Amino acid sequence: YTPGTGWGVATIIDGGAFDARDPQIALDANGNAIAVWAQSDGVFDFSTGTPIAIRYNILSNRYLPGTGWTGATLVESLDGDSLSTRSASQPQIAVAPNGQAIAVWTQGNVSNSGADVWANTYVPGGGWATAGMLSNGIHSAGGPAVAIDATGNTMSVWSQVVGTHINLFASRNAGAAVQIETGTGNPSSTQVASNASGETF
């Protein structure tokens, strides 16, 4: 949508013929946008002779004013991994005014039935970096949310099982996870917001 002009033409921006879901989008100060979503790679696990599940990967596409969408890009990859539990879901994206971005998502744990929270960062002109795990890989984690300040500092938050309870964790600039809530209840529906100077709620 462009003020004074209206809506453009709807365009398919995903990465192929298979199911895409859970899209999220954010913009920088110049109108450049990055969309992220989970998309099936169409690969089945035939190790038992029966299709078990389809894996989902996290993809992105960047929009440039005057140019349009630049093409779907893989943010993380499960190529060569036959474990259907490694599917990724719940992508979230935050973009700073200067175009720096961070994407977070939930991904199946390779060694148990739980899930981990992963992140990857984007730099204009450099593209996506290498994805890294934010949660500790021991207990099930999920429901990630992410925010970014005016200079590109990021804050990711998620819920994670600790003993018999679910608690909240956070990671600044994709660093070490810090537990920020220690109650005996089970929080959910995580949200996070940062202002220009990095103050975060």
N, C-alpha and C positions, 0 to 999 in steps of 0.2 A: 504494500500500500504506500502511495506517495501523496502527501498533502497537496491539494490543488489538482491532482491528476486522478486519484482513485486507485482501485485495485487493478493489478496486472492480470496476466493469464496464469491459471493454475498449472504447475509444472511438477512432474514426478522427479524427485531428487534422490531416490534411494539407490542401492547398489546392485540391483538384479531382479530376477523374476520371483524370488522367494519372499515369504512373509516378512513384513517390516512392522514394527510396533514401538510404542512408548516414545514418540518424538519430543524433543526439547529444543529450544532455540534462544539465543541471546545476541545482542548487537553491541558494537563499540560506538564511540562518539562520531565516527565518520559514516555510519550507516552500513558498515560491513557486518555480516551476520554469520554465525556458525550454528548449524543444526546438528544434533546427534540423535541416534536412534539405535534400537536393537534390531538386527536382521538375521533371519535364518540363512545358513550357508547351504542348506539342502542336503547335508551329509547325514546319513544314518549310521548307526553302530550295528554292524552285522556280525559281531563277534560270537553271538549266540545263535546265529542263523535266523534271527527275527529282528526286524527294525524296532529299535527301542525308543529313540527320541531324535529330534532334530536339534542341533546346536544353534545358539544365537551368538552373534558377534556384535561389537559396537562399531558403528560407522559414523562418519561425519561428512558434511558438505558445506562449503563456504560460499557465501554470496557477496559479490562486489558490485556496488552501484555502477551502472553503465556497462557492466560486463555480464552479470548474471551469475548463475550457479557454476562453480568451477569443477564439479565432479565428486562423486562419492569416494571417500578415503577410509581405509581400515584404521581404527584407533587402537584396537588390540586384535590379536590373531590367535586362533586355536588350531591353526593348520597342523596336521600330523597328530593331533590329540584325539584319540578314539573314545575318550570318556565323555559320555553324554552329559554328565554332571557338571562339566566345565562351561555350560552355557552362561552367557552374560545377559544381564537385564537391568532395569531401573536406571538408565543413564540420566545424568544431570549435567548441565553446562553453565559456566559463568564466564563472561567476557569483560575485560577491563576497558576503559576509554581508549587506551593505546592499542587495543587489538589483541593483547595477550589473553589466553584463555586456559581454563582447566575443565576437564571432563572427569566425572566420577561415576562408578557403576558397581553393581554387585555381580560377582562371578563365582561359580561353583568351586569348592575346594577340591584340589586334586587328590587329597588323601582321606577325606571323610565326606559325609553327606551334608556338611554345612556349607557356608558361603563366606567369601571374603569381599572386602571393599577395595577396589583398585582405582587408580587415577592416572591421567596422562595430561601433559601440558602442551600448549600450542604457542608458538612465537611467530608473528608475521614475518614472512620471508624465510623462515626456517622450517615451518611445518610442525607436525607432532613429534614429540620426543619418544622415549621408551616408557611403556606403561610400568607402574610399580604398585605393589600392594601396600595399602594403608593400614589395614587391620592386621592383627598378629598371627592370623592363620591357624589359631588353636580352636576358637569358639565361633559359632555361627554369627555372622554380622550381616547387616542389610539396611535398607532404607536410607541411603546416603543423600546428603544435600551439600551444596557448595556455594560459596560467595567469594567475591574478589574485590579488592579496593582499587583506588584510582591509579596506583603505581604497580599493580600486578601481584600484590601479596594475596594469598588465597587462604581460605579456611574451609575445611571439609569436616562434616559431622556425620555420625551414623550411630545406630544402635547395635549393641553386641552383647551376647550372653556372657555373664560373669557368674560362675557357680550356678545358683538356682534362680538368678534374676537377670533381667536385661538392663543394662546401663548405657549411658551415652558417652561416646568418645569423639575426640576432635584431633585434627592434624593441620598445623599451619605450614603452608608452603610445601605440602606433601612430605613433611618431616615425621618424627616419631609420634605415635599415637599417645594421647593423653586422656585419661578418664576424667570427664567433667561433671558426672552425676553419679551419686552413690546410693540412691534410695533403694528401698526394698520393693518398690512397685516395678511395673514393666512399661516404660515409656515407648511411644510410637509416634508416627507422623512427624518425623524430624524436619525442622526448618532452620535456616540460618540466613543472616543478612549482615553485610558490612557497609559502613559508610566510606567516604572518600579517603579518610585518614586511617582506616583499618580498624576502628572500633567495631566490635562484632557482638551480635546478640544471637 
